[in-house]
Amino acid sequence: MARPVPDKDHVVGRRAVVIGGSMAGLLTARVLADHFDEVTLVERDSISAEPADRKGVPQGRHVHVLLARGLDVLGELFPGVIEELAAEGAERIDFGTDMRFQSFGTWKVCFPSGIRCSFQSRALLEAVVRRRALALEGVRLRSGLRATGLELDASGRQVTGVRVEGAVGDETIPADLVVDASGRGSRTPAWLEALGYEAPEESSVRVHVGYASRIYRRPDPMPSTWRALYMLGTETRHRAGVVSPIEGNRWMVTLIGVLKDYPPADEKGFLEFARNLSSDELYHAIRDAEPLGPIASHRFPSHVWRRYERLARLPEGIAVLGDALCSINPVYGQGMTTGALAAMTLDRCLREQRRARGPGDLCGLTRAFQARVAEVIEVPWRLATGEDLRFPEVEGERTRSQSMLNWYARHVHGLCGYDPEVTARFYRVQHMLSGPQALFHPRVALAVLRRQLGLDRHLALGA
Ligand SMILES: Cc1cc2nc3c(=O)[nH]c(=O)nc-3n(C[C@H](O)[C@H](O)[C@H](O)COP(=O)(O)OP(=O)(O)OC[C@H]3O[C@@H](n4cnc5c(N)ncnc54)[C@H](O)[C@@H]3O)c2cc1C
């Protein structure tokens, strides 16, 4: 869908500041460039133009798949960016034909799904997006600056800027709108408390996920017909593994354990963990492959959603999005797409604001945005936490309907072993192109029922 042409004569405000120059921050800067004369990205890390891992994004050393919906948003915000990624070595992968995908012990049926993703390192993705964002009129990056607090006006109700500290000292950057995209470690709750507001309550589900990743040279010839491998656990064996093709003819190989079953970061332990996935396919692929660097580890203790939409009082002129708002178990690959959808939601709110109140009036934007973005987050949050609550050891409220959904989903996974139509619907939901209701279409519900009643001939064949 073509984006409405920005109308700079009717900007909503003069200056916006985005805290955090990572994926959510960059996409937000793109959106804000349509509504503000100046957009300043404040980033704690010093940033190089070339793709590089960096301290502020430690998760970048692990597999990062941008779901199909996220890729669509990226292409809408930056036309041609997908081709730019491909020119830098990113690979287009059809989930149905190029990827071998197993969940609950069932390999998904192979068929041309039309669900295509771009596979590359997280560092390359961010570098290409950053290049495009910084080429926009009015957008600039101030790296090596750490945001330390919010500035309020005399009434105490309006954010007027961000305090920052850097190598040359402290300063305040004035802004009509401040967007916090500083990631999971966001300080906005503490900053609000320091200013006499309440911190948002946090919804949280503890999962204790561990990642270990290593880059390998991609074997030539390839040891298999697949181009990417994605193995989720079974009901009893929760380990997962991914082989993701990335630029430079390399593989990013990631191993994942839940509930403190952390994959080891030493060579022997890494391979042993790979051998103990629900199939030894990944182990056989990497056993003789050439590693190109050390093994990186990362721990993700819990899903966290900061409920700004529930706060009775919030100052005007602030918005919180990306992982700063909601950080979901990365196994489901929804993080960057959810951040992209949040940026689009902010765009929509700003357009409505301008229509309703005219240029220069941001009154009510904060509440409207935090309420709308909460609706966007609800679906990925429910899908991911619902899947994790399947494990009896994961603490959290289990509703009867969630248990029913998990039972239903288990059958859908089974159907994906041989039914391309059901699998296509599953992929659309997984990639956030359709809502979960797509899996309750009569075509799917009937197939689930037939499985449950033992009437599906594939069951006799062991599916
Ligand atoms: C191991 C792992 C694997 C993942 N895999 C996937 C995947 O396959 N697909 C997917 O979509 N998502 C994945 N995710 C989630 C994804 O990484 C996040 O959802 C995404 O990076 C969030 O982007 P963000 O911009 O909100 O925050 P971040 O990427 O965390 O960036 C925050 C930025 O803010 C900066 N910053 C922080 N504090 C300050 C400050 N005070 N002042 C200035 N700057 C500051 C940081 O330096 C950083 O640049 C994964 C996450 C993990 C942990």
The ligand as a Tripos MOL2 file, in Angstrom:
@<TRIPOS>MOLECULE
LIG
   53    58     1     0     0
SMALL
NO_CHARGES

@<TRIPOS>ATOM
      1 C1         18.5220  -13.6000   21.6250 C.3       1 LIG1
      2 C2         17.4620  -12.7990   20.9130 C.ar      1 LIG1
      3 C3         17.0640  -13.1490   19.6320 C.ar      1 LIG1
      4 C4         16.0750  -12.4150   18.9850 C.ar      1 LIG1
      5 N1         15.6370  -12.8120   17.7560 N.ar      1 LIG1
      6 C5         14.6660  -12.0980   17.1320 C.ar      1 LIG1
      7 C6         14.1750  -12.4890   15.8530 C.ar      1 LIG1
      8 O1         14.5620  -13.5060   15.2790 O.2       1 LIG1
      9 N2         13.2300  -11.6970   15.2650 N.ar      1 LIG1
     10 C7         12.7430  -10.5750   15.8800 C.ar      1 LIG1
     11 O2         11.9000   -9.8940   15.3080 O.2       1 LIG1
     12 N3         13.1820  -10.2070   17.0950 N.ar      1 LIG1
     13 C8         14.1100  -10.9280   17.7310 C.ar      1 LIG1
     14 N4         14.5410  -10.5490   18.9690 N.ar      1 LIG1
     15 C9         13.9340   -9.3650   19.5910 C.3       1 LIG1
     16 C10        14.5730   -8.0990   19.0390 C.3       1 LIG1
     17 O3         15.9640   -8.1220   19.2600 O.3       1 LIG1
     18 C11        13.9570   -6.8860   19.7270 C.3       1 LIG1
     19 O4         12.5620   -6.9990   19.7340 O.3       1 LIG1
     20 C12        14.3470   -5.6150   19.0170 C.3       1 LIG1
     21 O5         15.7350   -5.4710   18.9240 O.3       1 LIG1
     22 C13        13.7830   -4.4320   19.7760 C.3       1 LIG1
     23 O6         14.2450   -3.2690   19.1780 O.3       1 LIG1
     24 P1         14.3300   -1.9310   20.0210 P.3       1 LIG1
     25 O7         14.8270   -0.9090   19.0750 O.co2     1 LIG1
     26 O8         13.0490   -1.7040   20.7240 O.co2     1 LIG1
     27 O9         15.3890   -2.2120   21.1820 O.3       1 LIG1
     28 P2         16.9040   -2.6410   21.0980 P.3       1 LIG1
     29 O10        17.1950   -3.3180   19.8210 O.co2     1 LIG1
     30 O11        17.2030   -3.3830   22.3530 O.co2     1 LIG1
     31 O12        17.7140   -1.2710   21.0750 O.3       1 LIG1
     32 C14        17.7000   -0.3360   22.1120 C.3       1 LIG1
     33 C15        18.6850    0.7670   21.7220 C.3       1 LIG1
     34 O13        18.6240    1.8160   22.6870 O.3       1 LIG1
     35 C16        19.9490    2.1970   23.0590 C.3       1 LIG1
     36 N5         19.8490    2.7430   24.4220 N.ar      1 LIG1
     37 C17        19.5120    2.0770   25.5490 C.ar      1 LIG1
     38 N6         19.4640    2.9240   26.5930 N.ar      1 LIG1
     39 C18        19.7820    4.1500   26.1150 C.ar      1 LIG1
     40 C19        19.8970    5.4440   26.7180 C.ar      1 LIG1
     41 N7         19.6680    5.6280   28.0290 N.pl3     1 LIG1
     42 N8         20.2430    6.4810   25.9330 N.ar      1 LIG1
     43 C20        20.4780    6.3130   24.5950 C.ar      1 LIG1
     44 N9         20.3810    5.1110   23.9820 N.ar      1 LIG1
     45 C21        20.0270    4.0490   24.7300 C.ar      1 LIG1
     46 C22        20.7400    0.9010   22.9490 C.3       1 LIG1
     47 O14        22.1180    1.1470   22.8220 O.3       1 LIG1
     48 C23        20.1270    0.2920   21.6850 C.3       1 LIG1
     49 O15        20.7420    0.7880   20.5310 O.3       1 LIG1
     50 C24        15.5070  -11.2840   19.6290 C.ar      1 LIG1
     51 C25        15.9110  -10.9400   20.9200 C.ar      1 LIG1
     52 C26        16.8500  -11.7070   21.5700 C.ar      1 LIG1
     53 C27        17.2120  -11.3520   22.9910 C.3       1 LIG1
@<TRIPOS>BOND
     1     1     2 1
     2     2     3 ar
     3     2    52 ar
     4     3     4 ar
     5     4     5 ar
     6     4    50 ar
     7     5     6 ar
     8     6     7 ar
     9     6    13 1
    10     7     8 2
    11     7     9 ar
    12     9    10 ar
    13    10    11 2
    14    10    12 ar
    15    12    13 ar
    16    13    14 ar
    17    14    15 1
    18    14    50 ar
    19    15    16 1
    20    16    17 1
    21    16    18 1
    22    18    19 1
    23    18    20 1
    24    20    21 1
    25    20    22 1
    26    22    23 1
    27    23    24 1
    28    24    25 2
    29    24    26 1
    30    24    27 1
    31    27    28 1
    32    28    29 2
    33    28    30 1
    34    28    31 1
    35    31    32 1
    36    32    33 1
    37    33    34 1
    38    33    48 1
    39    34    35 1
    40    35    36 1
    41    35    46 1
    42    36    37 ar
    43    36    45 ar
    44    37    38 ar
    45    38    39 ar
    46    39    40 ar
    47    39    45 ar
    48    40    41 1
    49    40    42 ar
    50    42    43 ar
    51    43    44 ar
    52    44    45 ar
    53    46    47 1
    54    46    48 1
    55    48    49 1
    56    50    51 ar
    57    51    52 ar
    58    52    53 1
@<TRIPOS>SUBSTRUCTURE
     1 LIG1         1 GROUP 0 **** ****
